[in-house]
Amino acid sequence: MIYITGDTHRDFLRLDNMKFNKDDMLIILGDAGINYCLNEEDNKFKKYLKKYNVKMFCIRGNHEERPENISTYKEINMFGGKVFIEEDFPYLIFAKDGEEYNIDGKSVLVIGGSYSVDKDYRLTYGYKWFKDEQLTKEEMDTIYNKLKGKHYDVVLTHTCPYKYEPVEVFLSGIDQSKVDKSMEHFLDKIEGSIKYDKWYCGHYHTEKIIDRIEFMFENIKIL
């Protein structure tokens, strides 16, 4: 069975009552928090996650390091596309941005990354901030040119297309005019250039469905 949930931010208590089988997989829509500390604390946490007895397929969020920037990750073929895995933790699978997969018989597109609206706070008070949290212009262009005109059963992203932003859950005190919406505008462009049946995203810590797009946070559903 393939399950899906939203951001975990290193808090996996929502899995405590789940009964997974060895062939099950859980998709996390970004900000899993697994590659956050970038030291031995991450390794301890990865060992802890083994207790859930489920493979985790993680989309890249903004509050975590890109796996390709971590020397212990290797790029391998899986689900018909490229993923990043560490030999010591093969049950933790990280998707590659812009990659196309075949998961449980479904064609799946994955695009991670977004802007941290709390960037200034993080820099001021010494919390982690990852400078390449968003896709570069070159990465966006490459992904767009590869995908346009295609059909996908499922699209998995961290943030959402700009037109679907859930403005009702925006954090108070954040000046939205200073928030970089590059990723959201890019996903608008992607949404207009492909065909898809279902789109899942996280990032906004809300549960909401708009047309074929579903925002997820703590709920766990079957894909």
Residue frames as a rotation matrix with the C-alpha (Angstrom) as fourth column:
MET 1
0.574 0.819 0.000 0.00
0.819 -0.574 0.000 0.00
0.000 0.000 -1.000 0.00
ILE 2
-0.543 -0.691 0.478 1.15
0.672 -0.699 -0.246 3.54
0.503 0.187 0.843 -0.77
TYR 3
0.424 0.626 -0.654 0.26
0.888 -0.431 0.162 6.17
-0.181 -0.649 -0.739 1.83
ILE 4
-0.254 -0.478 0.841 0.74
0.587 -0.767 -0.259 9.93
0.769 0.428 0.475 1.71
THR 5
0.503 0.357 -0.787 1.01
0.845 -0.395 0.360 12.68
-0.182 -0.846 -0.501 4.34
GLY 6
0.842 -0.134 0.523 2.15
0.083 -0.925 -0.371 16.29
0.533 0.355 -0.768 4.71
ASP 7
0.008 -0.911 0.412 5.13
-0.435 -0.374 -0.819 17.92
0.900 -0.173 -0.399 6.43
THR 8
0.603 0.142 -0.785 6.42
0.533 0.661 0.528 16.10
0.594 -0.736 0.323 9.50
HIS 9
0.379 -0.531 0.758 9.24
-0.514 -0.802 -0.305 18.45
0.770 -0.274 -0.577 10.62
ARG 10
-0.613 -0.768 -0.184 10.90
-0.357 0.477 -0.803 15.58
0.705 -0.427 -0.566 12.48
ASP 11
-0.555 0.524 0.646 7.69
-0.694 0.137 -0.707 14.73
-0.459 -0.841 0.288 14.35
PHE 12
-0.665 0.215 -0.715 6.44
-0.461 0.635 0.620 11.29
0.587 0.742 -0.323 13.31
LEU 13
-0.847 0.351 0.398 4.01
-0.274 0.353 -0.895 10.63
-0.455 -0.867 -0.203 16.16
ARG 14
0.043 0.917 -0.396 1.16
-0.934 -0.103 -0.341 10.48
-0.354 0.385 0.853 13.64
LEU 15
-0.094 -0.150 -0.984 2.57
-0.687 0.725 -0.045 7.12
0.720 0.672 -0.172 12.57
ASP 16
-0.750 -0.364 0.553 2.42
-0.662 0.423 -0.619 5.54
-0.009 -0.830 -0.558 16.02
ASN 17
-0.119 0.792 0.599 -1.01
-0.453 0.493 -0.743 4.00
-0.883 -0.360 0.300 15.46
MET 18
0.395 0.196 -0.898 -0.34
-0.917 0.141 -0.373 2.87
0.053 0.971 0.235 11.91
LYS 19
0.278 -0.296 0.914 0.24
-0.159 0.924 0.348 -0.81
-0.947 -0.242 0.210 11.16
PHE 20
0.303 -0.273 -0.913 2.47
-0.937 -0.261 -0.233 -0.98
-0.175 0.926 -0.335 8.11
ASN 21
0.885 -0.137 0.446 3.44
0.209 0.971 -0.116 -4.04
-0.417 0.196 0.887 6.12
LYS 22
0.034 -0.999 -0.024 6.98
0.381 -0.010 0.925 -4.50
-0.924 -0.041 0.380 4.85
ASP 23
-0.434 -0.164 0.886 5.95
0.898 -0.007 0.439 -3.60
-0.066 0.986 0.151 1.29
ASP 24
0.666 0.740 -0.095 4.16
0.738 -0.672 -0.065 -0.38
-0.112 -0.027 -0.993 2.29
MET 25
-0.538 -0.795 0.280 5.55
0.808 -0.581 -0.095 3.07
0.238 0.175 0.955 1.50
LEU 26
0.433 0.602 -0.671 4.74
0.753 -0.651 -0.098 6.49
-0.496 -0.463 -0.735 2.96
ILE 27
-0.090 -0.378 0.921 5.10
0.776 -0.606 -0.173 9.59
0.624 0.700 0.348 0.77
ILE 28
0.129 0.042 -0.991 6.04
0.787 -0.612 0.076 12.75
-0.603 -0.789 -0.112 2.72
LEU 29
0.604 0.289 0.743 5.28
0.758 -0.496 -0.423 16.01
0.246 0.819 -0.519 0.90
GLY 30
0.095 -0.706 0.702 8.40
0.205 -0.676 -0.708 17.86
0.974 0.211 0.080 2.01
ASP 31
-0.110 -0.275 0.955 10.00
-0.779 -0.573 -0.255 19.10
0.617 -0.772 -0.151 5.24
ALA 32
0.554 0.210 -0.806 10.37
0.176 0.917 0.359 15.61
0.814 -0.340 0.471 6.65
GLY 33
0.726 -0.335 0.601 13.13
-0.674 -0.519 0.526 16.99
0.135 -0.787 -0.602 8.88
ILE 34
0.932 -0.350 0.099 15.37
0.326 0.924 0.202 14.01
-0.162 -0.156 0.974 8.25
ASN 35
0.004 -0.946 0.324 18.29
0.957 -0.091 -0.276 15.99
0.291 0.311 0.905 6.77
TYR 36
0.801 0.425 0.421 18.14
0.276 -0.887 0.371 19.00
0.531 -0.181 -0.828 9.06
CYS 37
0.882 -0.465 -0.071 20.89
-0.086 -0.310 0.947 18.98
-0.462 -0.829 -0.313 11.70
LEU 38
0.768 -0.584 -0.264 23.54
-0.276 0.070 -0.958 17.66
0.578 0.809 -0.107 9.28
ASN 39
-0.321 -0.850 0.418 25.43
-0.884 0.110 -0.455 15.88
0.341 -0.515 -0.786 12.04
GLU 40
-0.947 -0.129 -0.294 25.19
-0.043 0.958 -0.283 12.70
0.318 -0.255 -0.913 14.12
GLU 41
-0.599 0.794 0.101 21.77
-0.331 -0.130 -0.935 13.77
-0.729 -0.593 0.341 15.39
ASP 42
0.071 0.602 -0.795 20.38
-0.995 -0.011 -0.098 13.11
-0.068 0.798 0.598 11.91
ASN 43
-0.506 -0.330 -0.797 21.86
-0.471 0.880 -0.065 9.61
0.722 0.342 -0.601 11.90
LYS 44
-0.974 0.203 0.099 20.33
-0.002 0.430 -0.903 8.85
-0.226 -0.880 -0.418 15.29
PHE 45
-0.240 0.946 -0.219 16.97
-0.647 -0.324 -0.691 10.05
-0.724 -0.024 0.689 14.01
LYS 46
-0.055 0.171 -0.984 17.21
-0.937 0.331 0.110 7.95
0.345 0.928 0.142 10.86
LYS 47
-0.864 -0.259 -0.431 17.87
-0.097 0.927 -0.362 4.85
0.494 -0.271 -0.826 12.99
TYR 48
-0.763 0.639 0.097 14.84
-0.173 -0.057 -0.983 5.76
-0.623 -0.767 0.154 15.12
LEU 49
-0.114 0.775 -0.621 12.61
-0.938 -0.290 -0.190 5.91
-0.327 0.561 0.760 12.03
LYS 50
-0.717 -0.213 -0.664 13.37
-0.493 0.828 0.268 2.28
0.492 0.519 -0.699 11.23
LYS 51
-0.907 0.353 0.231 10.94
-0.023 0.504 -0.863 1.29
-0.421 -0.788 -0.449 14.00
TYR 52
-0.118 0.933 -0.341 7.98
-0.690 -0.324 -0.647 2.22
-0.714 0.159 0.682 11.83
ASN 53
-0.460 -0.126 0.879 8.81
0.261 0.927 0.269 -0.59
-0.849 0.353 -0.393 9.40
VAL 54
0.681 0.660 0.316 7.84
0.528 -0.144 -0.837 1.44
-0.507 0.737 -0.447 6.33
LYS 55
-0.398 -0.743 0.539 9.76
0.917 -0.300 0.264 2.87
-0.035 0.599 0.800 3.40
MET 56
0.360 0.462 -0.811 9.55
0.414 -0.858 -0.305 6.66
-0.836 -0.226 -0.500 3.26
PHE 57
-0.136 -0.285 0.949 9.54
0.981 -0.170 0.090 8.48
0.135 0.943 0.303 -0.07
CYS 58
0.138 0.099 -0.985 10.37
0.645 -0.764 0.014 12.10
-0.751 -0.638 -0.169 0.67
ILE 59
0.518 0.032 0.855 9.81
0.686 -0.613 -0.392 15.14
0.512 0.789 -0.340 -1.50
ARG 60
-0.536 -0.808 -0.242 12.24
0.813 -0.419 -0.404 17.96
0.225 -0.414 0.882 -0.72
GLY 61
0.646 0.729 -0.226 10.86
0.763 -0.614 0.200 20.86
0.007 -0.302 -0.953 1.30
ASN 62
0.523 -0.454 0.721 12.49
-0.012 -0.850 -0.527 24.15
0.852 0.267 -0.450 2.27
HIS 63
0.542 -0.310 0.781 13.50
-0.838 -0.272 0.473 23.39
0.066 -0.911 -0.407 5.88
GLU 64
0.666 -0.397 0.631 15.98
0.085 0.881 0.465 20.64
-0.741 -0.256 0.621 4.97
GLU 65
-0.223 -0.864 -0.451 19.18
-0.574 -0.257 0.778 20.15
-0.788 0.432 -0.439 3.03
ARG 66
0.561 0.282 -0.778 19.16
-0.818 0.334 -0.469 18.86
0.128 0.899 0.418 -0.52
PRO 67
0.816 -0.258 0.518 20.29
-0.012 0.887 0.461 15.22
-0.578 -0.382 0.721 -0.41
GLU 68
0.753 -0.555 0.355 22.62
0.545 0.223 -0.808 15.81
0.369 0.802 0.470 -3.35
ASN 69
0.421 -0.604 0.676 24.54
-0.485 -0.780 -0.395 18.24
0.766 -0.161 -0.622 -1.11
ILE 70
0.526 -0.190 0.829 25.23
-0.767 0.315 0.559 15.49
-0.367 -0.930 0.020 1.47
SER 71
-0.255 -0.811 -0.526 28.21
-0.963 0.259 0.067 13.27
0.082 0.524 -0.848 0.65
THR 72
-0.743 -0.053 0.667 26.68
-0.308 0.912 -0.270 10.05
-0.594 -0.406 -0.694 2.00
TYR 73
0.354 0.929 0.106 23.79
-0.232 0.197 -0.953 10.10
-0.906 0.313 0.285 -0.50
LYS 74
-0.829 -0.515 0.219 24.09
0.047 0.326 0.944 8.28
-0.558 0.793 -0.246 -3.81
GLU 75
-0.083 0.781 -0.618 21.88
-0.892 -0.334 -0.303 8.77
-0.443 0.527 0.725 -6.85
ILE 76
-0.869 -0.146 0.472 20.37
0.000 0.955 0.296 5.48
-0.494 0.258 -0.830 -8.01
ASN 77
-0.667 0.674 -0.317 17.56
-0.471 -0.053 0.880 4.27
0.576 0.737 0.353 -10.27
MET 78
-0.862 0.506 -0.030 14.22
0.361 0.572 -0.736 3.45
-0.355 -0.646 -0.676 -8.61
PHE 79
0.062 0.991 -0.117 10.60
0.423 -0.132 -0.897 3.59
-0.904 0.006 -0.427 -9.76
GLY 80
0.416 0.093 0.905 11.79
0.908 0.019 -0.419 4.34
-0.056 0.995 -0.077 -13.29
GLY 81
0.771 -0.187 0.609 13.61
-0.001 -0.956 -0.293 7.53
0.637 0.225 -0.737 -12.24
LYS 82
-0.306 -0.950 -0.070 16.48
0.256 -0.011 -0.967 8.84
0.917 -0.313 0.247 -10.15
VAL 83
0.874 0.479 0.075 16.36
0.047 -0.238 0.970 8.95
0.483 -0.845 -0.230 -6.34
PHE 84
-0.131 -0.907 0.401 18.85
-0.582 -0.257 -0.771 9.64
0.802 -0.335 -0.494 -3.53
ILE 85
0.900 0.363 -0.243 19.60
-0.061 0.655 0.753 6.99
0.433 -0.663 0.611 -0.89
GLU 86
0.026 -0.874 0.485 22.18
-0.987 -0.099 -0.125 6.38
0.157 -0.476 -0.865 1.82
GLU 87
-0.284 -0.214 -0.935 23.52
-0.297 0.946 -0.127 2.83
0.912 0.241 -0.332 2.10
ASP 88
-0.978 -0.163 -0.131 22.99
0.074 0.317 -0.945 2.81
0.195 -0.934 -0.299 5.87
PHE 89
-0.528 0.840 -0.121 19.34
-0.106 -0.207 -0.973 3.89
-0.842 -0.501 0.198 5.59
PRO 90
-0.993 0.038 0.108 17.86
0.114 0.210 0.971 2.31
0.015 0.977 -0.213 2.44
TYR 91
-0.268 0.959 -0.092 14.30
0.962 0.260 -0.084 2.71
-0.056 -0.111 -0.992 3.78
LEU 92
0.269 0.282 -0.921 14.59
0.279 -0.938 -0.206 6.52
-0.922 -0.202 -0.331 3.46
ILE 93
-0.228 -0.219 0.949 14.21
0.957 0.132 0.260 7.48
-0.182 0.967 0.179 -0.20
PHE 94
-0.086 0.147 -0.985 14.50
0.128 -0.979 -0.157 11.05
-0.988 -0.140 0.065 -1.45
ALA 95
0.603 0.423 0.676 12.98
0.711 0.098 -0.696 12.07
-0.361 0.901 -0.242 -4.76
LYS 96
-0.638 -0.769 0.028 14.91
0.655 -0.523 0.546 14.12
-0.405 0.367 0.837 -7.29
ASP 97
-0.111 0.609 -0.785 13.33
-0.079 -0.793 -0.604 17.43
-0.991 -0.005 0.136 -8.25
GLY 98
0.006 0.226 -0.974 11.60
-0.919 -0.383 -0.095 17.29
-0.394 0.896 0.205 -11.64
GLU 99
-0.910 -0.413 -0.027 11.83
-0.396 0.851 0.344 13.52
-0.119 0.324 -0.939 -11.89
GLU 100
0.101 0.927 -0.361 9.14
-0.948 0.200 0.248 11.25
0.302 0.317 0.899 -13.31
TYR 101
-0.806 -0.360 0.470 8.35
-0.538 0.778 -0.325 7.94
-0.249 -0.515 -0.820 -11.60
ASN 102
-0.083 0.786 -0.612 6.13
-0.403 0.535 0.742 4.90
0.911 0.308 0.272 -11.91
ILE 103
-0.892 -0.154 0.425 4.77
-0.448 0.182 -0.875 4.26
0.057 -0.971 -0.231 -8.41
ASP 104
-0.552 0.696 0.459 2.19
0.068 0.587 -0.807 1.54
-0.831 -0.414 -0.371 -7.88
GLY 105
-0.299 0.389 0.871 1.32
0.912 0.384 0.142 1.67
-0.279 0.837 -0.470 -11.58
LYS 106
0.785 0.588 -0.195 0.81
0.531 -0.801 -0.275 5.45
-0.318 0.112 -0.941 -11.55
SER 107
0.002 -0.749 0.663 2.82
0.779 -0.414 -0.470 8.03
0.626 0.518 0.583 -13.48
VAL 108
0.718 0.179 -0.673 4.10
0.663 -0.470 0.583 10.47
-0.212 -0.864 -0.456 -10.86
LEU 109
0.194 -0.630 0.752 5.83
0.393 -0.653 -0.648 13.84
0.899 0.421 0.121 -11.21
VAL 110
0.520 -0.097 -0.849 7.79
0.842 -0.107 0.528 15.27
-0.142 -0.990 0.026 -8.26
ILE 111
0.033 -0.529 0.848 8.92
0.352 -0.788 -0.505 18.88
0.935 0.315 0.161 -7.80
GLY 112
0.312 0.014 -0.950 10.31
0.949 0.041 0.312 19.93
0.043 -0.999 -0.001 -4.41
GLY 113
-0.687 -0.726 -0.034 11.43
0.720 -0.673 -0.170 23.18
0.101 -0.141 0.985 -2.85
SER 114
0.519 0.770 0.372 9.92
0.671 -0.636 0.380 26.50
0.529 0.052 -0.847 -1.76
TYR 115
-0.274 -0.562 0.780 10.75
-0.037 -0.804 -0.593 29.77
0.961 -0.192 0.200 -0.02
SER 116
-0.307 0.102 -0.946 10.98
0.917 0.299 -0.265 30.01
0.256 -0.949 -0.185 3.78
VAL 117
0.401 0.535 0.744 8.72
0.310 -0.843 0.439 32.85
0.862 0.054 -0.504 4.91
ASP 118
0.993 -0.078 -0.092 10.56
0.072 -0.231 0.970 32.74
-0.097 -0.970 -0.223 8.26
LYS 119
0.462 -0.871 0.163 13.97
0.659 0.215 -0.721 33.17
0.593 0.441 0.674 6.63
ASP 120
0.058 -0.460 0.886 14.81
-0.265 -0.863 -0.431 36.44
0.963 -0.209 -0.172 8.42
TYR 121
0.705 0.268 0.657 13.81
-0.696 0.080 0.714 34.99
0.138 -0.960 0.243 11.80
ARG 122
0.934 -0.357 -0.018 15.96
0.357 0.929 0.094 31.92
-0.017 -0.094 0.995 11.19
LEU 123
0.220 -0.901 0.374 18.99
0.546 -0.204 -0.813 33.96
0.809 0.382 0.447 10.20
THR 124
0.194 -0.086 0.977 18.56
-0.535 -0.844 0.031 36.33
0.822 -0.529 -0.210 13.14
TYR 125
0.507 0.152 0.848 18.23
-0.858 0.184 0.480 33.63
-0.083 -0.971 0.224 15.81
GLY 126
-0.417 -0.903 0.104 20.61
-0.883 0.430 0.189 31.02
-0.216 -0.013 -0.976 14.45
TYR 127
0.312 0.560 0.767 18.15
-0.218 0.828 -0.516 28.44
-0.925 -0.006 0.380 13.15
LYS 128
-0.523 -0.532 0.665 18.90
0.448 0.492 0.746 26.42
-0.725 0.689 -0.019 10.03
TRP 129
0.570 0.607 -0.554 18.24
-0.334 -0.444 -0.831 28.05
-0.751 0.659 -0.050 6.67
PHE 130
-0.055 -0.542 0.838 19.19
0.569 0.673 0.473 26.37
-0.821 0.503 0.271 3.40
LYS 131
-0.377 -0.194 -0.906 20.30
-0.285 -0.906 0.313 28.78
-0.881 0.377 0.286 0.68
ASP 132
-0.861 0.083 -0.502 19.22
-0.487 0.147 0.861 26.60
0.145 0.986 -0.086 -2.25
GLU 133
-0.617 0.706 0.346 15.79
0.018 0.453 -0.891 25.79
-0.786 -0.544 -0.293 -0.82
GLN 134
0.514 0.785 -0.345 14.19
-0.336 -0.186 -0.924 26.90
-0.789 0.591 0.168 -4.10
LEU 135
0.415 -0.328 0.848 14.89
0.816 0.548 -0.187 25.69
-0.403 0.770 0.495 -7.61
THR 136
-0.505 -0.616 -0.604 17.24
0.146 -0.751 0.644 27.86
-0.851 0.237 0.469 -9.65
LYS 137
0.244 0.552 -0.798 16.07
-0.701 -0.468 -0.538 29.51
-0.670 0.690 0.273 -12.86
GLU 138
-0.470 -0.507 -0.723 18.13
-0.868 0.417 0.271 26.98
0.163 0.754 -0.636 -14.81
GLU 139
-0.955 0.163 0.247 16.53
0.059 0.923 -0.380 24.07
-0.290 -0.348 -0.892 -12.95
MET 140
-0.095 0.982 -0.166 13.07
-0.106 -0.176 -0.979 25.48
-0.990 -0.075 0.120 -13.57
ASP 141
0.112 0.100 -0.989 13.75
-0.940 -0.313 -0.139 25.89
-0.323 0.945 0.059 -17.30
THR 142
-0.798 -0.487 -0.354 15.11
-0.574 0.794 0.202 22.36
0.183 0.365 -0.913 -17.61
ILE 143
-0.775 0.565 0.284 12.15
0.217 0.659 -0.720 20.84
-0.594 -0.496 -0.633 -15.76
TYR 144
0.080 0.858 -0.507 9.59
-0.381 -0.444 -0.811 22.85
-0.921 0.258 0.291 -17.73
ASN 145
-0.092 -0.180 -0.979 11.07
-0.993 -0.050 0.103 21.90
-0.067 0.982 -0.175 -21.11
LYS 146
-0.945 -0.304 -0.118 11.15
-0.307 0.952 0.008 18.23
0.110 0.044 -0.993 -20.12
LEU 147
-0.760 0.642 0.105 7.58
0.326 0.515 -0.793 18.05
-0.563 -0.568 -0.600 -18.83
LYS 148
-0.438 0.671 -0.598 5.42
-0.611 -0.711 -0.348 20.33
-0.659 0.213 0.722 -20.97
GLY 149
-0.172 0.519 -0.837 2.64
-0.936 0.180 0.304 18.56
0.308 0.836 0.455 -22.82
LYS 150
-0.786 -0.197 -0.586 2.83
-0.091 0.974 -0.205 15.36
0.611 -0.108 -0.784 -20.76
HIS 151
0.366 0.912 0.186 0.13
-0.527 0.038 0.849 13.67
0.767 -0.409 0.495 -18.67
TYR 152
-0.817 -0.574 -0.053 0.61
-0.256 0.443 -0.859 12.46
0.517 -0.688 -0.509 -15.09
ASP 153
0.026 0.801 -0.598 -1.70
0.539 0.492 0.684 10.47
0.842 -0.340 -0.419 -12.86
VAL 154
0.767 0.151 -0.623 -0.27
0.638 -0.277 0.719 12.22
-0.064 -0.949 -0.309 -9.79
VAL 155
0.149 -0.733 0.664 1.80
0.131 -0.651 -0.748 15.36
0.980 0.198 -0.001 -9.19
LEU 156
0.621 -0.061 -0.782 3.66
0.781 0.127 0.611 15.69
0.062 -0.990 0.126 -5.86
THR 157
-0.008 -0.633 0.774 5.07
0.258 -0.749 -0.610 19.07
0.966 0.195 0.169 -4.83
HIS 158
-0.625 -0.212 -0.751 6.01
0.778 -0.086 -0.623 20.79
0.068 -0.974 0.218 -1.60
THR 159
-0.663 0.443 -0.604 4.39
-0.134 -0.864 -0.486 24.14
-0.736 -0.241 0.632 -2.28
CYS 160
0.069 0.822 0.566 1.49
0.687 0.372 -0.624 24.81
-0.723 0.432 -0.539 -4.67
PRO 161
-0.372 -0.076 0.925 0.77
0.831 -0.470 0.296 26.77
0.412 0.879 0.238 -7.86
TYR 162
-0.988 -0.156 -0.004 0.35
0.143 -0.895 -0.423 30.46
0.063 -0.418 0.906 -7.10
LYS 163
-0.508 0.851 0.134 -3.33
-0.490 -0.413 0.767 30.58
0.708 0.324 0.627 -8.08
TYR 164
0.310 0.646 -0.698 -4.18
0.189 0.677 0.711 27.99
0.932 -0.353 0.088 -5.40
GLU 165
-0.744 -0.668 0.029 -2.33
0.102 -0.157 -0.982 29.55
0.661 -0.728 0.185 -2.45
PRO 166
0.174 0.815 -0.553 -4.43
0.801 0.209 0.561 29.10
0.573 -0.541 -0.616 0.74
VAL 167
-0.375 -0.409 0.832 -4.21
0.055 -0.906 -0.420 32.74
0.926 -0.111 0.362 1.81
GLU 168
0.582 0.708 0.399 -6.45
-0.378 -0.198 0.904 32.10
0.720 -0.677 0.152 4.81
VAL 169
0.898 -0.293 -0.328 -3.62
0.440 0.591 0.676 30.21
-0.004 -0.751 0.660 6.56
PHE 170
0.193 -0.853 0.484 -0.82
0.300 -0.418 -0.857 32.69
0.934 0.311 0.176 5.84
LEU 171
-0.116 -0.340 -0.933 1.14
0.985 0.078 -0.151 33.48
0.125 -0.937 0.326 9.00
SER 172
0.901 0.414 0.129 0.19
0.380 -0.897 0.224 36.77
0.209 -0.153 -0.966 10.60
GLY 173
0.672 -0.660 -0.335 3.03
-0.094 -0.525 0.846 39.25
-0.735 -0.537 -0.415 10.89
ILE 174
-0.292 -0.746 0.599 4.62
0.628 0.323 0.708 38.17
-0.721 0.583 0.374 7.60
ASP 175
0.045 0.220 -0.975 4.80
-0.514 -0.831 -0.211 40.90
-0.857 0.510 0.076 4.95
GLN 176
0.446 0.219 0.868 3.67
0.426 0.801 -0.422 38.95
-0.787 0.558 0.264 1.89
SER 177
0.978 -0.101 -0.182 5.15
-0.206 -0.570 -0.796 41.59
-0.023 0.816 -0.578 -0.42
LYS 178
0.158 -0.984 0.077 8.59
-0.982 -0.148 0.120 40.41
-0.107 -0.095 -0.990 0.74
VAL 179
0.181 -0.024 0.983 7.89
-0.204 0.977 0.061 36.71
-0.962 -0.212 0.172 0.21
ASP 180
-0.626 -0.481 -0.614 9.58
-0.715 0.039 0.698 35.24
-0.312 0.876 -0.369 -2.87
LYS 181
0.309 0.862 0.401 6.84
-0.459 0.505 -0.731 33.50
-0.833 0.042 0.552 -4.87
SER 182
-0.311 -0.518 -0.797 9.16
-0.939 0.037 0.342 32.19
-0.147 0.854 -0.498 -7.60
MET 183
-0.972 -0.092 0.214 8.32
-0.085 0.996 0.041 28.55
-0.217 0.022 -0.976 -6.91
GLU 184
-0.224 0.969 0.102 4.57
0.281 0.164 -0.946 29.17
-0.933 -0.183 -0.309 -6.83
HIS 185
0.329 0.298 -0.896 4.64
-0.690 -0.573 -0.443 31.08
-0.645 0.764 0.017 -10.12
PHE 186
-0.652 -0.617 -0.441 6.78
-0.757 0.499 0.421 28.32
-0.040 0.609 -0.793 -11.64
LEU 187
-0.846 0.376 0.378 4.25
0.252 0.907 -0.338 25.71
-0.469 -0.191 -0.862 -10.54
ASP 188
0.191 0.867 -0.460 1.51
-0.222 -0.418 -0.881 27.84
-0.956 0.271 0.112 -12.11
LYS 189
-0.017 -0.314 -0.949 3.43
-0.979 -0.188 0.079 27.55
-0.204 0.930 -0.305 -15.36
ILE 190
-0.942 -0.334 0.034 3.87
-0.327 0.937 0.126 23.80
-0.074 0.108 -0.991 -14.90
GLU 191
-0.457 0.836 0.304 0.19
0.206 0.432 -0.878 23.31
-0.865 -0.338 -0.370 -14.12
GLY 192
0.375 0.632 -0.678 -0.78
-0.474 -0.498 -0.726 25.12
-0.797 0.594 0.113 -17.29
SER 193
-0.073 -0.531 -0.844 1.58
-0.997 0.030 0.068 23.07
-0.011 0.847 -0.531 -19.45
ILE 194
-0.962 -0.232 -0.140 0.77
-0.231 0.973 -0.026 19.51
0.142 0.007 -0.990 -18.33
LYS 195
0.149 0.979 -0.136 -2.28
-0.600 0.199 0.775 17.33
0.786 -0.034 0.618 -17.86
TYR 196
-0.900 -0.435 -0.035 -2.82
-0.225 0.531 -0.817 15.59
0.374 -0.727 -0.576 -14.52
ASP 197
-0.073 0.893 -0.445 -5.47
0.313 0.444 0.839 13.72
0.947 -0.078 -0.312 -12.57
LYS 198
0.874 0.308 -0.377 -4.47
0.429 -0.124 0.895 14.58
0.228 -0.943 -0.241 -8.98
TRP 199
-0.028 -0.865 0.500 -2.01
0.068 -0.501 -0.863 17.00
0.997 0.010 0.073 -7.36
TYR 200
0.743 0.169 -0.647 -0.86
0.630 0.147 0.762 16.76
0.224 -0.975 0.002 -3.73
CYS 201
-0.064 -0.809 0.585 1.17
0.093 -0.588 -0.803 19.40
0.994 0.003 0.113 -1.86
GLY 202
0.171 0.022 -0.985 2.19
0.967 0.188 0.172 20.25
0.189 -0.982 0.011 1.71
HIS 203
-0.567 -0.687 0.454 4.03
0.604 -0.722 -0.338 23.34
0.560 0.083 0.824 3.04
TYR 204
-0.416 0.446 0.792 1.01
-0.305 -0.889 0.341 25.29
0.857 -0.100 0.506 4.33
HIS 205
-0.996 -0.014 -0.094 0.13
0.079 0.421 -0.903 23.06
0.052 -0.907 -0.418 7.32
THR 206
-0.330 0.943 -0.039 -3.51
-0.786 -0.298 -0.542 22.78
-0.522 -0.148 0.840 6.30
GLU 207
-0.713 0.258 0.652 -5.94
0.441 0.888 0.130 20.19
-0.545 0.380 -0.747 4.95
LYS 208
0.021 0.689 -0.724 -7.84
-0.389 -0.661 -0.641 21.48
-0.921 0.296 0.254 1.95
ILE 209
-0.385 -0.073 0.920 -9.03
0.734 0.579 0.354 20.39
-0.559 0.812 -0.169 -1.50
ILE 210
0.063 0.368 -0.928 -9.40
-0.442 -0.823 -0.356 22.81
-0.895 0.433 0.111 -4.41
ASP 211
0.497 0.185 -0.848 -10.44
-0.864 0.203 -0.462 21.17
0.087 0.962 0.260 -7.66
ARG 212
0.809 -0.235 -0.539 -7.84
0.073 0.950 -0.305 18.41
0.583 0.207 0.786 -8.26
ILE 213
-0.250 -0.941 0.228 -5.29
-0.133 -0.200 -0.971 19.86
0.959 -0.273 -0.075 -5.83
GLU 214
0.784 0.483 -0.389 -5.13
0.273 0.295 0.916 18.59
0.558 -0.824 0.099 -2.26
PHE 215
-0.045 -0.742 0.669 -3.18
-0.640 -0.493 -0.589 20.26
0.767 -0.455 -0.453 0.54
MET 216
0.614 0.205 -0.762 -2.05
0.313 0.823 0.474 17.83
0.724 -0.530 0.441 3.22
PHE 217
0.058 -0.614 0.787 -0.60
-0.836 -0.461 -0.298 18.16
0.546 -0.640 -0.540 6.69
GLU 218
-0.532 -0.358 0.767 -1.16
-0.806 0.493 -0.328 15.61
-0.261 -0.793 -0.551 9.46
ASN 219
0.581 0.785 0.216 -3.71
-0.644 0.605 -0.468 13.38
-0.498 0.133 0.857 7.75
ILE 220
-0.696 -0.698 0.170 -2.50
-0.451 0.609 0.652 10.09
-0.559 0.377 -0.739 6.31
LYS 221
0.447 0.870 -0.207 -4.32
-0.679 0.179 -0.713 8.82
-0.583 0.459 0.670 3.22
ILE 222
0.075 -0.332 0.940 -3.96
0.498 0.830 0.253 6.07
-0.864 0.449 0.227 0.70
LEU 223
-0.665 -0.391 -0.636 -2.51
-0.326 -0.614 0.719 7.38
-0.672 0.685 0.281 -2.58
